[in-house]
Amino acid sequence: MKFNVTLNQDEDGVWIAECLDIPGCVNQGKTKEESLTNIQDAITACLQIRAERGMPLTIEGMNDF
């Protein structure tokens, strides 16, 4: 699966990655590369938790209700 991710640098120089398709799925890193690696791990964890709880996996899935 592919997900939409934003990548922004905050005022302290930390890179923030957010998966737009999964509410609350955010991570950070000292570099762009670290942030992108971290968001991949976060996406995996978010999907696993949402599946275990019977929640829609993505925003697109939420529109099915």
C-alpha positions as CSV (number, residue, x, y, z in Angstrom):
1,M,0.0,0.0,0.0
2,K,1.1,3.6,-0.6
3,F,0.3,6.4,1.8
4,N,0.4,10.2,1.5
5,V,3.0,11.6,3.8
6,T,3.9,15.2,4.6
7,L,7.4,16.1,5.7
8,N,8.1,19.5,7.4
9,Q,11.0,20.9,9.5
10,D,10.1,22.6,12.7
11,E,11.7,25.7,14.2
12,D,14.2,23.4,16.1
13,G,15.3,21.7,13.0
14,V,13.5,18.4,13.7
15,W,11.8,16.8,10.7
16,I,8.1,15.9,11.2
17,A,6.5,13.3,9.1
18,E,2.7,12.8,9.1
19,C,0.7,10.2,7.3
20,L,-2.3,12.0,5.9
21,D,-4.2,8.8,5.4
22,I,-4.1,7.6,9.0
23,P,-5.3,10.0,11.6
24,G,-2.8,10.6,14.4
25,C,0.1,8.8,12.6
26,V,3.0,11.1,13.1
27,N,6.7,10.7,13.7
28,Q,9.9,12.7,13.6
29,G,13.6,12.5,13.0
30,K,16.8,14.5,13.1
31,T,17.1,14.2,9.3
32,K,14.6,13.8,6.4
33,E,15.8,10.2,5.9
34,E,15.4,9.3,9.6
35,S,12.0,10.9,9.7
36,L,10.9,8.9,6.6
37,T,12.2,5.7,8.1
38,N,10.4,6.4,11.4
39,I,7.1,7.2,9.7
40,Q,7.2,3.8,7.9
41,D,7.5,2.1,11.3
42,A,4.7,4.3,12.6
43,I,2.4,3.4,9.7
44,T,3.0,-0.3,10.3
45,A,2.2,0.1,14.0
46,C,-0.8,2.3,13.4
47,L,-2.3,-0.2,10.9
48,Q,-1.7,-3.1,13.3
49,I,-3.4,-1.3,16.2
50,R,-6.3,-0.1,14.1
51,A,-6.8,-3.7,12.7
52,E,-6.7,-5.2,16.2
53,R,-9.3,-2.7,17.4
54,G,-11.6,-3.2,14.4
55,M,-11.1,0.4,13.3
56,P,-11.0,1.6,9.7
57,L,-7.4,1.4,8.6
58,T,-7.4,4.7,6.6
59,I,-9.4,7.8,6.1
60,E,-10.6,6.2,2.8
61,G,-11.9,3.3,4.8
62,M,-13.8,5.7,7.1
63,N,-15.8,6.9,4.2
64,D,-17.3,3.4,3.8
65,F,-19.5,3.9,6.9
